[in-house]
Amino acid sequence: MRYKAIFFDRDGTLTYFDKNKELWRDRIIGEWSGKPFELPYEKMMNLFNLASQGRNPWYKTVDDERAFFRRFYRYLLLGEGIEDDLDKRAEILFSELWCNKDRVLFPETVEVLEFFHRNGYKMGVISDTSPSLEYTLLQLGIAKYFTSFTASSLVGAGKPSPIIFNAALKAQGVSAEESLYVDDFKPEADGAREQGFTSFLIDRSGKEADKWSIQSLKQLIDFVSR
């Protein structure tokens, strides 16, 4: 077997965000404040900075992350002028939106993970995300397929930095040349390839059409089965 390991990005590759969660958030905050609510990027980052309380990185453990997001939702409500039942309402948002079925698996995800697991591949996830990476995959029932969970918040670097890719390789005891990688963000897929991975961009829209682009994770099975 040419390849010994396969690594996956999480969001946009194995999973996608449940849009209904965002719609629920906007609706209930709008009801509480009496005005329409939206959360553009700049506004969200300002809330992240407030919730960080001067800490960098924002969180290093799952407990840190829970505390952080409880602060985040308090600041969000205060920014919308919502002070009545502040703690109760912040807890409602936290309980509903933090790691509570906020992600959904793509239809082919389990089938593909089963294939690589059954065929003896070492399997890992590499994600620009928070310490709850493994926890989110446990909730979705797919953490059992993986033996490494490499999160940018824990290694101190995000993709496409060689630091995060090397941390994932070290966790599995393999080289980049022995490894496959797939990501839905082209700079990160390209960055892995520059490090020596056989790396694919998953573009479910079909707009990308080069030899390193796939439209379904099932094409990874075809690639290694040749």
C-alpha positions as CSV (number, residue, x, y, z in Angstrom):
1,M,0.0,0.0,0.0
2,R,1.6,3.3,-1.1
3,Y,-0.2,5.4,1.4
4,K,-0.3,4.7,5.2
5,A,-2.4,7.6,6.4
6,I,-5.2,9.9,5.4
7,F,-6.0,13.3,6.9
8,F,-9.2,15.3,6.6
9,D,-10.2,18.9,7.2
10,R,-13.5,19.0,9.2
11,D,-15.7,21.9,8.2
12,G,-16.7,21.9,4.6
13,T,-15.0,18.5,4.0
14,L,-16.5,16.0,6.5
15,T,-19.2,18.3,7.9
16,Y,-21.2,21.4,7.2
17,F,-22.9,23.9,9.5
18,D,-26.6,23.6,10.1
19,K,-28.1,26.8,8.8
20,N,-31.1,26.4,11.0
21,K,-29.0,27.1,14.0
22,E,-28.0,30.5,12.7
23,L,-31.6,31.3,11.7
24,W,-32.8,30.3,15.2
25,R,-30.1,32.5,16.8
26,D,-31.0,35.5,14.7
27,R,-34.7,35.1,15.3
28,I,-34.6,34.7,19.1
29,I,-32.1,37.5,19.6
30,G,-34.3,39.7,17.4
31,E,-37.3,38.8,19.6
32,W,-35.4,39.7,22.8
33,S,-34.1,43.0,21.5
34,G,-37.1,44.0,19.4
35,K,-34.9,44.7,16.3
36,P,-33.4,42.5,13.5
37,F,-30.2,40.8,14.4
38,E,-27.3,39.8,12.2
39,L,-23.7,38.9,13.0
40,P,-21.3,40.1,10.3
41,Y,-17.6,39.1,10.5
42,E,-16.3,42.4,11.9
43,K,-19.0,42.4,14.6
44,M,-18.2,38.8,15.5
45,M,-14.5,39.5,15.8
46,N,-15.1,42.4,18.1
47,L,-17.1,40.1,20.4
48,F,-14.3,37.6,20.2
49,N,-11.8,40.2,21.4
50,L,-14.1,41.3,24.2
51,A,-14.6,37.7,25.3
52,S,-10.9,36.9,25.2
53,Q,-10.3,39.3,28.1
54,G,-6.8,40.0,26.8
55,R,-5.8,36.3,26.5
56,N,-4.0,35.1,23.5
57,P,-4.8,32.4,22.4
58,W,-8.4,32.7,23.4
59,Y,-8.6,29.1,24.7
60,K,-6.3,26.1,25.2
61,T,-8.7,23.6,26.7
62,V,-12.4,22.6,26.2
63,D,-13.2,24.1,29.6
64,D,-11.5,27.4,28.5
65,E,-13.6,27.3,25.4
66,R,-16.9,26.8,27.3
67,A,-16.1,29.7,29.6
68,F,-15.1,31.8,26.6
69,F,-18.4,31.3,24.7
70,R,-20.4,31.9,27.8
71,R,-18.7,35.3,28.0
72,F,-19.1,35.8,24.2
73,Y,-22.9,35.4,24.4
74,R,-23.2,37.8,27.3
75,Y,-21.3,40.5,25.4
76,L,-23.4,39.8,22.3
77,L,-26.6,40.3,24.2
78,L,-25.3,43.4,25.9
79,G,-24.3,44.8,22.5
80,E,-27.9,44.4,21.4
81,G,-29.2,46.2,24.5
82,I,-30.5,43.1,26.2
83,E,-29.9,43.3,29.9
84,D,-33.1,41.6,31.3
85,D,-32.4,37.9,32.3
86,L,-28.9,38.4,30.9
87,D,-27.3,35.3,32.4
88,K,-30.3,33.1,31.7
89,R,-30.5,34.2,28.1
90,A,-26.7,33.9,27.5
91,E,-26.9,30.3,28.8
92,I,-29.8,29.6,26.4
93,L,-27.6,30.7,23.5
94,F,-24.6,28.8,24.7
95,S,-26.5,25.6,25.3
96,E,-28.2,25.7,21.9
97,L,-25.3,27.0,19.8
98,W,-22.1,25.6,21.3
99,C,-21.4,22.0,20.1
100,N,-25.1,21.1,20.0
101,K,-25.8,19.5,16.7
102,D,-24.5,22.6,14.9
103,R,-22.8,20.5,12.3
104,V,-24.1,17.9,9.9
105,L,-22.2,15.1,8.1
106,F,-22.1,15.1,4.3
107,P,-24.0,12.1,2.9
108,E,-20.8,10.2,1.9
109,T,-18.8,10.9,5.0
110,V,-19.4,7.7,6.9
111,E,-19.0,5.4,3.9
112,V,-15.6,6.9,3.0
113,L,-14.4,6.8,6.6
114,E,-15.5,3.2,6.8
115,F,-13.5,2.3,3.7
116,F,-10.2,3.8,4.9
117,H,-10.6,2.4,8.4
118,R,-11.4,-1.0,7.1
119,N,-8.3,-0.9,4.9
120,G,-5.9,-0.1,7.7
121,Y,-5.2,3.5,7.1
122,K,-4.1,5.7,9.9
123,M,-6.7,8.5,10.1
124,G,-6.5,12.1,11.4
125,V,-8.3,15.4,11.3
126,I,-6.5,18.7,10.8
127,S,-8.6,21.8,11.4
128,D,-8.3,25.5,12.0
129,T,-10.5,25.4,15.1
130,S,-10.8,25.3,18.8
131,P,-10.0,22.6,21.4
132,S,-13.5,21.0,21.0
133,L,-12.5,19.4,17.7
134,E,-12.6,15.9,19.0
135,Y,-15.7,16.5,21.1
136,T,-17.6,17.7,18.0
137,L,-16.7,14.6,16.1
138,L,-17.7,12.4,19.1
139,Q,-21.1,14.0,18.9
140,L,-21.4,13.2,15.3
141,G,-20.4,9.6,15.9
142,I,-17.2,9.6,13.7
143,A,-14.5,10.3,16.3
144,K,-14.0,6.5,16.5
145,Y,-12.4,6.5,13.0
146,F,-9.6,8.9,14.0
147,T,-6.4,8.5,16.1
148,S,-5.3,12.2,15.9
149,F,-7.2,15.5,16.2
150,T,-4.9,18.4,15.3
151,A,-6.5,21.8,16.1
152,S,-4.8,25.1,15.3
153,S,-5.7,26.4,18.7
154,L,-3.6,23.7,20.4
155,V,-0.5,23.7,18.1
156,G,-0.3,27.5,17.8
157,A,-0.5,27.7,14.0
158,G,-3.2,27.4,11.4
159,K,-3.2,25.9,7.9
160,P,-1.3,26.2,5.6
161,S,1.6,26.6,8.0
162,P,4.0,23.6,8.0
163,I,3.7,23.7,11.8
164,I,0.2,22.3,11.9
165,F,0.8,19.7,9.2
166,N,4.0,18.5,10.8
167,A,2.1,18.2,14.2
168,A,-0.4,15.9,12.5
169,L,2.2,13.8,10.8
170,K,4.1,13.4,14.1
171,A,0.9,12.3,15.9
172,Q,0.5,9.5,13.3
173,G,4.2,8.6,12.9
174,V,4.1,9.0,9.1
175,S,5.7,11.2,6.5
176,A,3.9,13.6,4.2
177,E,4.8,11.4,1.2
178,E,2.9,8.5,2.9
179,S,-0.2,10.6,3.5
180,L,-3.3,11.8,1.7
181,Y,-5.1,15.0,2.6
182,V,-8.3,16.6,1.6
183,D,-9.6,20.2,2.3
184,D,-12.4,22.4,0.9
185,F,-10.1,25.5,1.0
186,K,-7.7,25.7,-1.9
187,P,-4.8,27.5,-0.2
188,E,-4.8,24.8,2.5
189,A,-5.1,21.9,0.1
190,D,-2.2,23.5,-1.9
191,G,-0.2,24.1,1.3
192,A,-0.4,20.4,2.2
193,R,0.7,19.4,-1.3
194,E,3.7,21.8,-0.9
195,Q,4.6,19.9,2.2
196,G,4.7,16.6,0.3
197,F,1.1,15.3,0.9
198,T,-0.9,13.9,-2.0
199,S,-3.6,16.5,-1.4
200,F,-7.0,17.1,-2.9
201,L,-9.3,20.1,-2.9
202,I,-12.9,19.0,-2.5
203,D,-15.1,21.3,-4.5
204,R,-18.7,20.0,-4.5
205,S,-19.7,22.8,-6.8
206,G,-17.6,21.3,-9.6
207,K,-16.1,24.7,-10.6
208,E,-12.5,23.4,-10.1
209,A,-11.5,20.9,-12.7
210,D,-7.8,20.1,-12.3
211,K,-6.4,16.7,-11.4
212,W,-6.2,17.6,-7.7
213,S,-9.8,18.6,-7.4
214,I,-12.7,16.2,-6.5
215,Q,-16.4,16.7,-6.1
216,S,-17.1,13.9,-3.6
217,L,-15.1,12.2,-0.9
218,K,-15.9,8.9,-2.7
219,Q,-13.4,9.9,-5.4
220,L,-10.6,9.3,-2.8
221,I,-11.7,5.6,-2.7
222,D,-11.4,5.5,-6.5
223,F,-7.9,7.1,-6.3
224,V,-6.4,4.6,-3.9
225,S,-8.2,1.7,-5.6
226,R,-6.5,2.2,-9.0
